[in-house]
Structures are given as C-alpha cells and as structure tokens.
Amino acid sequence: MISYQLSVISDQLSVISYQLSVISYQLSVISYQLSVISD
C-alpha cells in the first residue's frame, strides 16, 4: 500500500515538474518578446 502511494506521489511530482518547465519556457518567451519590444 505504501509503495502504491509513493508511486502516485512520484507521478504527481513528475507532472508538476513538467508544468513548471512549461511555465519556465513561457516566461522565457515573454522575456524575449519584451526585450525585442524595448529595443
């Protein structure tokens, strides 16, 4: 039972990690666009 819970938690963490990487990518794109606009 504990091992099952750990696997579920692991899956959730991997999903969160993926979402954070997507957010990071979007922020970098926004940052790039702002730098282009400021120039």
FENWO-V164374 format. One record per backbone hydrogen bond with DSSP energy under -0.5 kcal/mol. NH is the residue of the N-H (numbers start at 1). CO is the residue of the C=O. Records with the same first field share a line. If there is no record, write none. Layout:
NH: CO / CO
//
This chain:
5: 1
6: 2
7: 3
8: 4
9: 5
10: 6
11: 7
12: 8
13: 9
14: 10
15: 11
16: 12
17: 13
18: 14
19: 15
20: 16
21: 17
22: 18
23: 19
24: 20
25: 21
26: 22
27: 23
28: 24
29: 25
30: 26
31: 27
32: 28
33: 29
34: 30
35: 31
36: 32
37: 33
38: 34
39: 35
//
